[in-house]
């Protein structure tokens, strides 16, 4: 018999003596049923079980109804969206189809479409037209880093970052004229072996003009399956050249280093990637073990990369404190701080040029603000903004700018760049690397 039956009803142990199965206050003997029922038969227990069952069903239905009401409210207010592939997107701000461009623009687009539909001589690709409208609308913001990705473009970008695809072995960045600058073609990698060199500008990929694309979309076209080929149209000075490059696995080496004369260490960082931090630490440890007396870090033509990588590397160089912070349009601030108790103990010079961008500028700005070393070279590129990608429910996506970077002392990098402590130009006809020579002289002078 159950505890409830024994404790409260049969033996009257709750002190009340009410509600027992015989209906007589204070009585009840185990094993006996109601009058006229066989011994041991308990109709009350059946009622209890039925009541519990009904209660559970009612509870489930009420819970389901509440959850549905909440979910429906969130859906109607634009917090929940259902994608065409079945995925569910939940976002922190409500957005629905009534927000945005407005009915006047929508009506005019429909009117234009109607005119062309009736009178235009040729045929139009409506899907391509719609994609171009979305791209043009975001382009109207005047920010080259805010772009619309078609479902195919967004999928290519996702695949290009999963490690399943291969490339040509080159560091790329966006030029102001829309072309893609090859800032470094790795030796022994497909691009270099095909004849592409540093400073070349990509204008077309497989015959497709990429000057109107953002960097991520263009790079996604260049990458592909191992063993497949890609045709690149290159502008080199006044020449237009075409190269066919066979994609292959590229083991990215982002850090190169050596010990120069007089104990001066030299570390060149081509980009800040996920592998860069470990490669930098290995280089720094090796040079330190060789009794390094001064250090030159070369981030010329470094287009940037992963924020955490540059923060971790600066953690090896700077004292404890603020490295960089971001601010969004509402003034919300996010800080990135160093946590390593040790810091670089030898004289330092950092080489920069006009192609040092983004994370490279964070690096140079932080070193400058802490007076940890001299920034030598020419004014940096001036990209100090943060982007994020928001997937949409039809498989497309929007990349947009959400914040600005600032150096520890509040230097606004974007549109300004970092001004070197020592401005040293590198003429095209220079017989030697005068910028590197100036950096070496600087650290030697502090020994």
N, C-alpha and C positions, 0 to 999 in steps of 0.2 A: 504494500500500500504506500501511496505517496506521503511525503512529509506533511503536505498541506492537509491531506485527509486525516492523518493521525493526530496532528497537533491542534488543529483549529476546530475540527468538526466532531470527530468521534469521541475523543477523550476530554474535550473541553478544557485543554491546558492553557488556552489564552485567557482564562478567567471569566469569560462571558457565558459560556455554556450554551450560546445560541447558535442556530443554524445547523444542528446535527441532522443526520440522515433520518432519524426516526421522527423528527418534528417535535420532540419532547425536550424542553429546556433542561440542560444538565445531563442528559442521558446519551447513550450510544455505546453499543458493544461491537468490537471488531468481529467481522465475519457475518454480520446480519444485515439483510436488506430491508426494504420498506415492506409494510404489511402487504401480504398477498403476492410477494415476489420471492423467487427462490433465494436461498441463502447465498450471500456473496454477490448478488446482482445489484449494481449501483447505477441507476439511471442518471443520477446527478453528475457523475463523472463524464458521461456521454455529453451532457449539456455543456459542461466546462470545456471539453475538447472542441465541441462545435463552436462555442463562443470564441475560443482562442483562434481557431481557424478563420472565422469570420473577421475577427479583429486584425489578424495578419493581412488578410486580403484587403480590407479597408485601408490599413496603414500603407500597404504597397501602392494602392491606387491613389491615395492622397499624396504620397511622396512623388509618384510619377507625375501627377497633375501639377504639383508645385514646381518640380524641375522643368517640366515642359513650359510652364508659364514664365519662369525665369529665363530659360533659353530663348523662348520666343521673343521676350522683351529685349534681350541682348541682340538677337538677330535683327529685329525691327529697327533698333537704334544703331545698327552698323558695327557692333562689337564682334559679331561672329559672321563669318562668310564661308560658304561651301564651295569648294573648288570643283572644276569640271572633272578632275581625276578622282574625286571622292574625298580628298583631304579637307580638313576643317581648319580654318585660320581664326585665331582669337587675337584681337589687338586691343591695345590700351585706350585708344580713342575711337569714338564712334564715327564711322564713315559709311554713307550709303549713296545710292545713285543720284539722290536729289542734291548732294553736295557738289561743289566744283564749278564747272565752266558756265553753267546757267542756261536757261531755256532759249534766250535770244540767239546765242551762238549755235546751239543745237538746231534751231529752226532755220538759221541761215545756211548751215551745212546741208540740211535736207533740201533747201531750195536750190542750192548750187547743184546738188546731185540730181535733182529732178530736171533742171535745165539741160545738163549734160546727157542725161539718160534719153531725153527726147531728141536732142539736136546734134550731139557730138558725133562726128563721122566715124571715129574708131571705137574700139571696145576698151573698157577700163577693168583692171584687176582690182575688184572692190576690197579684197583683203589687204593687198599691198597699199591701196589708197588709205585705208583706215590706219594701218601701221605708220604710214608717213605722216598722217595727221597727228597721231600721238607723239611721234618723235619731234615734229615741228612745234607742237605745243610746249613740250618740255624745253626745247631749244630756245623758246621765247623768253625763258627765265634768264638767259644770258650767262649761264654757268655751264662750261663745257663738261663739268663732272656730273651734271644732273641729266640723266638720259633714260630713255625707254628701251627695254629689251623685249623683242618678240619672244614667244614661247621657245622657238628654235634657238635663238641667240642666248637666252637665259640657260637653257639646257646645256649648250656648249660651254658656257662659263662654268657651270657646276661641274661638268665632266672634266674640264681642264684643270680643276683644282683637286681632283680626287686621287691623282697619281696613276690613273689607268691610261692616260694618254701621254704622248711624247711630243717633243718639240725640235727646234732647230739649233738650240744652244746659243741664245743671244739675249742680252739685256736690252729691253725696249722702253722708250718713253715717248710721250706725245709732244710733237712740235706745234708751235702756234699756227702754222699753216695747215694743220690737220694730218700731215704725214707722220709716220712712225720712225723715230730716230733709233738706229742701232747704236747704242752708246757703248756696247762691248760685245764683240763676237768671240766666244770662247775658242781658243785654239784647240784643234783636234775634235771640234764639234761640227755637226753637219753644215751650219751656215758658213763658217770659216772655210771649211774644206771645199764648199761650192764656189767660193770666191768673194763672199760678202765680207766687208771690213767695217771697222769702227767709223762712225760718221755717215754711213750710208743711210738714206731715207726711203722707207717703203711707201710706195704710192698705190700699188694694187696687189691683191692677193687672189691668185687664180682668175685674173682678169677683172676682179671686182674692185672698184674704186673704194678705198677705205678712208679717204680724207675727211669724210663726214662722220666717221664712227668714233666712239670713244675708245680708249686704249684697250679696255677689257674685251670688247667685242672683236677688235682687230686681232688681238693676240689669240683669242679663241679660234679664229679662222686659220691662223698660222699653225697652231697646234693640231695634232691628229694622231691616228694610229701609227704605231711603229712600222716602218717599211713603206709607208705611203709617201707620195711626193706632193710638194706644194710649189707653185710657180709664183715668184715674187718679182714685181717690177720695182726697180731701185733707181732712185735719183742720186747720182754721185757728181756733185758740182753741176756742170752744164749737161752732163751725159745722162741718158736714160738707158739702163741696162736691165736685162731679164735673167734671172737665175732660177734653176730648178733645184730644190733642196729636198733630199730624202730624210724624212723625220726619223729620229732615233732616240733612244734613252739618253738623257743628258745628266751626268753626275755633276751637279752644280757645286762649283768651288767659288764661294763668294769672298774668301779671304786669302790673300797672298802676302807673304812676309819674307824679310831677309834682314841680316845684320850688315849695315853699311860700315864704312870706315869710321874710326874713332869711337866705336861703341854706340853708334846711333842706330836704333831699331827703326824699321820701316814696315808698316802694315797698310795694305790697300784693301778697302772694302768696296766691292762692286755693287752690292745691293744688300739690304737688310732683310734676309729671309729667315725661315725657321731654323735653318742649319747654321746661320751666321754666328750666333752667340757662342756656340761650342767651338767653332773654328777660331773665333777671335781669342777665346780664353786659351786655347792651345798655343796660338801664336804668341800671346803675351807671356805665358809661362815659359815658353822656350827662349824667347829673347831675354827675359829676366834671368833665366839660368845661365845665359851667356854674358852676364854682367853688363846689361844694357845701361848706358849713361844718359840717354835721351831718346825720345820717341817721336816719329812723324807718322800721323795717321792720314791717309790719302782717301778722301771721299769725293774727289772730282768725278763728275759725270755719273754719280750714284743717284739713281732716280727715286730712291726711298725704299719702301717695303713695309714690313711688319712692325707695328708700333712697339709691341712687347720686346722685339729683338733689340731695337735701339735703346730702350729703357734698360734692359738687362746689361748691355755693353757699357752704357754710361755708369751703371752701378759699380762696375769694376774700376772706374776712373775717378768719379767725383766723390766728395764727402757726403755723408748722410744729409738728405734734404730733398727739396722739390726738384724734379727733373723737367717736367712739362705739365701743362694743364690745358684742358679744353673748356670752352664755354658754348652753350647752345643759344638759340635766339631768345630764350627766357632768362638768360644769365645764370643758368645752372652750371656749376663748375665741378669738373672731375679732375682730381690730381693724381699724378704718377710720381712716386717718391723712390729714392734709392734706399737700400736697406743694408748694404754691405758695409761692415765696419772699416774695411781697408779701402785705400784709394791710391791712385797712381802717385809714385814718389819721385819721378824723374821729370825733367823739363819736357813739355809737349808742344807740338805744332800740328795744326789741322789744315790740310789743303782742300780748298773748295773752288768751284767755278760756276759758270752760269747754268750748267746742267746738274748741279747738286740740288736735289729737290726733296720736299716732303720730310721723310725721316732723317735725311742727311742734314736738313736745316734745323731739325730738332736737336740733332747731335751737336752741330756747330754752335747753335744758340746757347745751349746749356753750358758747354765748355767756356764760351765767352762770358756768360753771366757770372760764373763762379771764378773767373780769372784763373782758370786752371791751365790755360795754354793760349797761344796766339793763333788766330784764324788768318790764314794767308792765302791769297789768290784774288779772285774777282767776285763781284756780287752774285749771290746764289739765286736760284730760279724764282722763288716766291710762291710756293704752294704750301699753304698752312691751313688746310681745311680737311674735315673728316667726312667720309661718305659711308652710307649704309645701303643695303639692297633690301627692298620690300617686295616679296613675291605677291602676285595678284592671283585671283581665283581661276583665271583662264589659262594659267601657266606662264603668262608674261611677268615682267617685273619692272620695277622702277629703282634706279640708283639715284640717290639724292644726297646733297650736302646737309649735314645735321649740326656741325659745330666747327669752331676754329681752334687751332693750336696756338698756344702762347708759351714763350720761354719762361724760365723761373722768374725773371725780372719784368715779365709782361710784354716782351717784344711781340708785336703782331707780325708774324712771318708772311701772311698771305698778301700777295701783291707787292710786297716790300723786299722779301728775302733777308738774308743776313749780310751785313756789311763787314768785310774783313778788317781785322786790326792792321794788317799790312796788305795794301793793294799791290799785287804783282801780276802784270799781264804776261801771257804766253803767246808771243807772236807766231804766226803760222810758219814763218821762215826761220824760227829760232833753231840754232845749232845744238842746243842742249835744253834740258828741262829747267828753265830758270826759276820756276816756282818751287820745285823740289830743292834746288840749290839754296834758295832763300830760306826755306824751312829748316834745312840742315844747319845753315849758318846761325839761325836763331837759337836752336836748342844747344848748339855747341857753345854759343856765347854765354849761356847760363850755367855751364858746367864749372 
